[in-house]
Amino acid sequence: MEEYLKEPELRDLHKVELEMARCFDSQDYQEGYRAFLEKRKPRFQGK
């Protein structure tokens, strides 16, 4: 994701949207969201 934002030639909106969707579908994102709602520290696993 960082790579797409840093390099002007890689700033293809479609690619950025796909990468964002991939992040939001991750288990770590879901854990972070649940942890926020439960007011606890997240336990990320790199997935």
N, CA and C of each residue as an Amber inpcrd file, in Angstrom:
protein
   141
   0.8280000  -1.1740000   0.0000000   0.0000000   0.0000000   0.0000000
   0.8830000   1.2510000   0.0000000   1.8910000   1.2660000   0.8650000
   2.8010000   2.4150000   0.9170000   3.4390000   2.6640000  -0.4340000
   3.8130000   1.5820000  -1.1010000   4.4670000   1.6690000  -2.4030000
   3.5850000   2.3980000  -3.4110000   2.2980000   2.0880000  -3.4080000
   1.3710000   2.7200000  -4.3460000   1.2330000   4.2120000  -4.0810000
   1.3270000   4.6200000  -2.8320000   1.1500000   6.0300000  -2.4910000
   2.4160000   6.8510000  -2.7200000   3.5830000   6.2230000  -2.6230000
   4.8490000   6.9390000  -2.7780000   5.2150000   7.1830000  -4.2380000
   4.9610000   6.2280000  -5.0940000   5.3910000   6.3070000  -6.4830000
   4.2760000   6.8410000  -7.3810000   4.4760000   8.0130000  -7.9880000
   3.4220000   8.6070000  -8.8230000   2.9380000   7.6930000  -9.9490000
   3.8390000   6.9510000 -10.5690000   3.4170000   6.0900000 -11.6820000
   2.5840000   4.9010000 -11.2120000   2.6210000   4.5990000  -9.9300000
   1.8420000   3.4820000  -9.3980000   0.4910000   3.9250000  -8.8400000
   0.1940000   5.2060000  -8.8940000  -1.0460000   5.7330000  -8.3130000
  -2.2480000   5.4520000  -9.2060000  -2.4640000   4.2260000  -9.4800000
  -3.6090000   3.7770000 -10.2580000  -4.7480000   3.5470000  -9.2630000
  -5.8070000   4.3110000  -9.3910000  -6.8990000   4.2630000  -8.4250000
  -7.4600000   2.8580000  -8.2610000  -7.5920000   2.1380000  -9.3510000
  -8.1330000   0.7800000  -9.2770000  -7.2260000  -0.1160000  -8.4280000
  -5.9230000  -0.0230000  -8.6430000  -4.9830000  -0.8400000  -7.8690000
  -5.0220000  -0.4640000  -6.3930000  -5.1130000   0.8350000  -6.1160000
  -5.1790000   1.2870000  -4.7220000  -6.4460000   0.7550000  -4.0630000
  -7.5690000   0.8070000  -4.7720000  -8.8280000   0.2860000  -4.2300000
  -8.7320000  -1.2100000  -3.9380000  -8.0970000  -1.9590000  -4.8240000
  -7.9300000  -3.3960000  -4.6060000  -7.0740000  -3.6730000  -3.3740000
  -5.9890000  -2.9110000  -3.2160000  -5.1160000  -3.0960000  -2.0540000
  -5.8430000  -2.7400000  -0.7640000  -6.6340000  -1.6790000  -0.7960000
  -7.3910000  -1.2830000   0.3960000  -8.3970000  -2.3650000   0.7660000
  -9.0710000  -2.9210000  -0.2280000 -10.0490000  -3.9850000   0.0260000
  -9.3500000  -5.1890000   0.6500000  -8.1550000  -5.4980000   0.1530000
  -7.3840000  -6.6110000   0.7160000  -7.0640000  -6.3700000   2.1880000
  -6.7150000  -5.1380000   2.5190000  -6.4130000  -4.7990000   3.9210000
  -7.6490000  -4.9470000   4.7940000  -8.7860000  -4.4570000   4.3080000
 -10.0140000  -4.5010000   5.0990000 -10.5400000  -5.9180000   5.2630000
 -10.1350000  -6.8170000   4.3960000 -10.5790000  -8.2090000   4.4870000
  -9.6630000  -9.0570000   5.3700000  -8.5890000  -8.4610000   5.8590000
  -7.6190000  -9.2490000   6.6260000  -8.1230000  -9.5560000   8.0310000
  -7.6070000 -10.6290000   8.5760000  -7.9580000 -11.0180000   9.9440000
  -7.4610000  -9.9790000  10.9480000  -6.3040000  -9.3770000  10.6620000
  -5.7730000  -8.3570000  11.5640000  -6.6760000  -7.1230000  11.5960000
  -7.2160000  -6.7340000  10.4600000  -8.1370000  -5.5880000  10.4380000
  -9.3650000  -5.8970000  11.2830000  -9.9080000  -7.0770000  11.0920000
 -11.1000000  -7.4670000  11.8500000 -10.8000000  -7.5160000  13.3460000
  -9.6270000  -8.0150000  13.7130000  -9.2220000  -8.0570000  15.1210000
  -9.0790000  -6.6380000  15.6720000  -8.4810000  -5.7530000  14.8970000
  -8.3340000  -4.3680000  15.3290000  -9.6730000  -3.6920000  15.5400000
 -10.5900000  -3.9410000  14.6420000 -11.9380000  -3.3680000  14.7380000
 -12.6590000  -3.8830000  15.9890000 -12.5910000  -5.2030000  16.1960000
 -13.2320000  -5.7920000  17.3820000 -12.5960000  -5.2670000  18.6700000
 -11.2700000  -5.1850000  18.6700000 -10.5600000  -4.7000000  19.8570000
 -10.9580000  -3.2540000  20.1650000 -11.0910000  -2.4420000  19.1330000
 -11.5130000  -1.0580000  19.3320000 -12.8990000  -1.0040000  19.9620000
 -13.8140000  -1.7890000  19.4300000 -15.1800000  -1.7970000  19.9620000
 -15.2280000  -2.3160000  21.3970000 -14.3510000  -3.2710000  21.6980000
 -14.3130000  -3.8590000  23.0400000 -13.3780000  -3.0970000  23.9880000
 -12.7680000  -2.0260000  23.4790000 -11.8620000  -1.1720000  24.2610000
 -10.7350000  -1.9730000  24.9070000 -10.0740000  -2.7630000  24.0680000
  -8.9330000  -3.5550000  24.5260000  -7.8260000  -3.4580000  23.4860000
  -6.6320000  -3.8800000  23.8340000  -5.5230000  -3.8790000  22.8800000
  -5.7270000  -5.0150000  21.8860000  -5.4570000  -4.7680000  20.5970000
  -5.6030000  -5.8340000  19.6010000  -4.4750000  -6.8510000  19.7180000
  -4.7730000  -8.0650000  19.3210000  -3.7840000  -9.1420000  19.2840000
  -3.5800000  -9.5340000  17.8140000  -2.7130000  -8.7630000  17.1330000
  -2.4620000  -8.9880000  15.7120000  -1.6100000 -10.2360000  15.5040000
  -1.8750000 -10.9410000  14.4120000  -1.1480000 -12.1680000  14.0980000
  -0.4580000 -12.1170000  12.7370000  -0.5150000 -10.9810000  12.0770000
   0.1290000 -10.8570000  10.7680000  -0.6260000 -11.5530000   9.6570000
  -1.9540000 -11.6670000   9.8180000  -2.7700000 -12.3470000   8.8090000
  -3.8040000 -11.4000000   8.2540000
